[in-house]
Amino acid sequence: MSSFQLRRLEPRDVDAYRALRLDGLLLHPEAFGASFEDEAKQPLDWFANRLAIATVFGGFDAAGGLMGVAGLTVPSAIKTKHKGILWGMYVLEQARGSGLSRRLVEVVIEEARGRVEQLQLTVVSSNAAAIRLYSKLGFVGYGLEKRALCVDGQYFDEMLMALALV
Ligand SMILES: CC(C)(COP(=O)(O)OP(=O)(O)OC[C@H]1O[C@@H](n2cnc3c(N)ncnc32)[C@H](O)[C@@H]1OP(=O)(O)O)[C@@H](O)C(=O)NCCC(=O)NCCS
């Protein structure tokens, strides 16, 4: 049983969020559509604005350290606002295998319920831990985008996954 406290991140969490986000982008470039190079040069306000616009949940350890995050974006466009996007899933190495990642996905699903009809995500097809995590929580693969990401000249396919909420 993990002892992490989960809550929505607010603009006041921006320093911890920026550090965790950049750590993930740097250490796992193939796991995210965004890149360290693009986000590292953004000002702190840019990250604070993201926390204000998207719903990003964080898991904190007993000492108050931010150990993992997962985001939910709900589009405002009329034709796509029924589809939420789970993005930016990242758990620090020392908190892996602890149940935190599952709790983060669960809290995003709970938030999405009632706001959208389905939740979607993309995951690199070789990311076995993430695919297993999402599958255990009900996400089903519905497609594969070949050569979805190009990281330093190496291509990665992405699996498209969705969870029906209605
Ligand atoms: C993806 C991530 C959030 C998963 O968190 P985690 O704490 O490592 O997850 P868990 O240890 O609970 O593993 C999830 C499941 O995958 C399994 N698993 C872990 N590593 C595995 C591997 N290399 N191969 C196959 N299965 C694996 C676990 O046993 C667990 O399944 P179980 O519940 O049946 O035992 C975390 O690894 C991470 O932040 N990775 C880097 C960033 C990333 O990939 N983000 C996802 C972007 S889509």
The ligand as a MOL file (V3000), in Angstrom:
LIG
                    3D

  0  0  0     0  0            999 V3000
M  V30 BEGIN CTAB
M  V30 COUNTS 48 50 0 0 0
M  V30 BEGIN ATOM
M  V30 1 C 5.2940 4.2160 -16.8900 0
M  V30 2 C 5.4400 4.4080 -15.4060 0
M  V30 3 C 4.6130 5.5970 -14.9340 0
M  V30 4 C 4.9270 3.1390 -14.7030 0
M  V30 5 O 5.1150 3.2690 -13.3250 0
M  V30 6 P 5.7820 2.0730 -12.4960 0
M  V30 7 O 5.7850 2.4110 -11.0600 0
M  V30 8 O 7.0950 1.7830 -13.1570 0
M  V30 9 O 4.7250 0.9260 -12.7540 0
M  V30 10 P 4.6670 -0.4940 -12.0670 0
M  V30 11 O 5.9760 -0.8670 -11.4370 0
M  V30 12 O 3.4520 -0.5120 -11.2020 0
M  V30 13 O 4.4640 -1.4340 -13.3280 0
M  V30 14 C 3.2440 -1.4660 -13.9980 0
M  V30 15 C 3.0370 -2.9050 -14.4400 0
M  V30 16 O 3.9840 -3.2250 -15.4630 0
M  V30 17 C 4.8060 -4.3150 -15.0400 0
M  V30 18 N 6.1380 -4.0320 -15.5190 0
M  V30 19 C 7.0560 -3.1990 -14.9970 0
M  V30 20 N 8.1620 -3.1820 -15.7550 0
M  V30 21 C 7.9310 -4.0560 -16.7740 0
M  V30 22 C 8.6870 -4.4820 -17.8820 0
M  V30 23 N 9.8950 -4.0040 -18.1210 0
M  V30 24 N 8.1240 -5.3860 -18.7250 0
M  V30 25 C 6.8940 -5.8560 -18.5140 0
M  V30 26 N 6.0980 -5.4740 -17.4870 0
M  V30 27 C 6.6310 -4.5880 -16.6210 0
M  V30 28 C 4.6850 -4.3310 -13.5270 0
M  V30 29 O 4.9300 -5.6380 -12.9970 0
M  V30 30 C 3.2400 -3.9100 -13.3270 0
M  V30 31 O 2.3550 -4.9610 -13.6160 0
M  V30 32 P 1.6370 -5.7190 -12.4060 0
M  V30 33 O 0.7850 -4.6760 -11.7380 0
M  V30 34 O 0.8430 -6.7750 -13.0730 0
M  V30 35 O 2.7290 -6.2510 -11.5240 0
M  V30 36 C 6.9350 4.6370 -14.9790 0
M  V30 37 O 7.6790 3.4860 -15.2800 0
M  V30 38 C 7.5540 5.8280 -15.6550 0
M  V30 39 O 7.3800 6.9770 -15.2110 0
M  V30 40 N 8.3000 5.5840 -16.7570 0
M  V30 41 C 9.0010 6.6350 -17.4890 0
M  V30 42 C 8.0330 7.5680 -18.2140 0
M  V30 43 C 6.9830 6.8410 -19.0000 0
M  V30 44 O 7.2500 5.8410 -19.6420 0
M  V30 45 N 5.7690 7.4040 -18.9590 0
M  V30 46 C 4.6240 6.8380 -19.6870 0
M  V30 47 C 4.3720 7.6190 -20.9150 0
M  V30 48 S 2.9830 6.9640 -21.8300 0
M  V30 END ATOM
M  V30 BEGIN BOND
M  V30 1 1 1 2
M  V30 2 1 2 3
M  V30 3 1 2 4
M  V30 4 1 2 36
M  V30 5 1 4 5
M  V30 6 1 5 6
M  V30 7 2 6 7
M  V30 8 1 6 8
M  V30 9 1 6 9
M  V30 10 1 9 10
M  V30 11 2 10 11
M  V30 12 1 10 12
M  V30 13 1 10 13
M  V30 14 1 13 14
M  V30 15 1 14 15
M  V30 16 1 15 16
M  V30 17 1 15 30
M  V30 18 1 16 17
M  V30 19 1 17 18
M  V30 20 1 17 28
M  V30 21 1 18 19
M  V30 22 1 18 27
M  V30 23 2 19 20
M  V30 24 1 20 21
M  V30 25 1 21 22
M  V30 26 2 21 27
M  V30 27 1 22 23
M  V30 28 2 22 24
M  V30 29 1 24 25
M  V30 30 2 25 26
M  V30 31 1 26 27
M  V30 32 1 28 29
M  V30 33 1 28 30
M  V30 34 1 30 31
M  V30 35 1 31 32
M  V30 36 2 32 33
M  V30 37 1 32 34
M  V30 38 1 32 35
M  V30 39 1 36 37
M  V30 40 1 36 38
M  V30 41 2 38 39
M  V30 42 1 38 40
M  V30 43 1 40 41
M  V30 44 1 41 42
M  V30 45 1 42 43
M  V30 46 2 43 44
M  V30 47 1 43 45
M  V30 48 1 45 46
M  V30 49 1 46 47
M  V30 50 1 47 48
M  V30 END BOND
M  V30 END CTAB
M  END
